Amino acid sequence: STRNTWNLVASQLGHLVEGKSNLIFFIETMDGNKFGTFISNYFTEKGKYVLDQRAFIFRLENELIEKYPVKDWKMSMKIGSDKDDELFVVGKSDIVVKKKEKMNQSYCKQSSYEYFGRENVLLGKKGNFDIRRFVVIETVPYQSDQSLMMNMNENEKKQIELWTAMKCSKVLFDTEFDSWEEGLSILNDRIIGKSNLT
């Protein structure tokens, strides 16, 4: 089932991002909200927060991006440990993505990032969200000649690149395949280095 596969994907996410930096985590909800986070520092251990003064949350709407910088940089983001219900947490509770059968109980509660006095920025309302699409993107400095491998439209790519001062170079994982099982297979291939599919 989708949720069983999501649980398997969750167990692999820590391996996927370990030792990597300059990552974008992009979410599209079932309600059509698009948002995520940029983390510049290295992920080292599941269950421990990444310390990152450059981290920010972003929201995409009508091909424009809104940026919300981190306030409490000691709680920028963490990948959940194996025993946690959370796949990952941005801030204390700014973006909380659940795993297993609880994935439709993911939520956003503003806490550790600066929203400039606005409320319910990411979802437009209080409550939970369910995930339609989840993408992990590795970025590189602009001088890299690697080709873009993102499946977003050109305006969205340009907006993200403008804010990060990085180029979106490689999609590490994208759930937008024919099935979650196919996504999981490609995820496993990328972890062990068999695949460089776009």
Beta strands, then each sheet from edge to edge (+ up, - down):
strand 1: 23-29
strand 2: 34-39
strand 3: 56-61
strand 4: 64-69
strand 5: 77-79
strand 6: 86-90
strand 7: 95-98
strand 8: 106-107
strand 9: 128-129
strand 10: 131-141
strand 11: 166-174
sheet 1: 4+ 3- 2+ 1- 10+ 11-
sheet 2: 5+ 6- 7+
sheet 3: 8+ 9-
end
